[in-house]
Amino acid sequence: MDTTLLIVIAGLIVVLVAVGLVSARRRADQDTVAAPPRPPAAPPRYGLGQAIRRALGTRLDEGTWDSIEDALIAADVGVAASSEIVAEVRAAHPDTVEEARQGISDALESELSGRDRSLNLDGAPAVVVVVGVNGTGKTTTIAKLAKRLLGEGKTVTLGAADTFRAAAAEQLQTWGGRVGAQVVRGQEGGDPASVAFDAIDSARAKGVDVVIIDTAGRLHGKKNLMSELEKIYRVSGGDDVAEVLLVLDATAGQNGLAQVAEFSHAVPISGIVLTKLDGTARGGIVVAVERSLGVPVKFVGVGEGMDDIEPFDPASFVHSLME
Ligand code: GDP
């Protein structure tokens, strides 16, 4: 074969390989551009709404009602409330699966209706004592509430009466600084009730509108903790305290009920802040708590950010529960 022909063939091969490489690269680029972004791995949701839809299936029979009751219990609504809700919906003889679903939704909403959920801010200053087990979100909730009240034009002082944990007072101080509330602290290991007293005293002297008192939440040494809380309540004005809010972690399920009972032996709980509702698809604990102890849920925590607190609204809560 002559050399010129060889050079031409070699040249052709080089050109073909180059063209192939370029178009493969272009295709790869197009693939990259065209490929939809990978969706984040969604957490498995076994919410009440799905469970009820699954239980209802396509027709209503005996088994359906049992499955619905199981779904309500699994969502923490509580055994007694679940069976009463099912009995009430059955008694209305729904004709269709959709009517039954609507009946359950209405029954849940009426369970939660008719309670005063407003935050009482009587007093000058109004004193709000916040109690709850450590880790439920007490400190975060106090900061969120302070931010909310400041946003409404009120002045706020925070009292760091959890003197058992140095970190708690630090955290409160940090949050207070961020949201713009004055923080009154005491000595580490000092008398929590005297910190509450000082915080209220300082607020009164400065004409501050609201004092929010953080308290310890250790459950070992329960007796000491409860008598400490009683003392804080007494020193903070006793019956004149505007609110005693219990912070409850929604993901704790039925354990939460035991916590409400425990704390209400020591102090008269006037409202509940249910935190971490963003972390659970259950949430039926609201019904169980309000039913068994008659204490209204006043706020819900829906995230870790300072704005992630909302006044509790039964209609939208039931709607999201039944989605
Ligand atoms: P405390 O020990 O009761 O004072 O609890 P903290 O306020 O320190 O909160 C404990 C943890 O729960 C922190 O990591 C908070 O960010 C988190 N937390 C508090 N409230 C909420 C909430 O509504 N949703 C979620 N997802 N996390 C929360």
Residues whose N, C-alpha, C, O or C-beta is under 5 A from the ligand:
A	BS01	GDP	V133 N134 G135 T136 G137 K138 T139 T140 T141 T275 K276 L277 D278 G279 G301 V302 G303 E304 D308
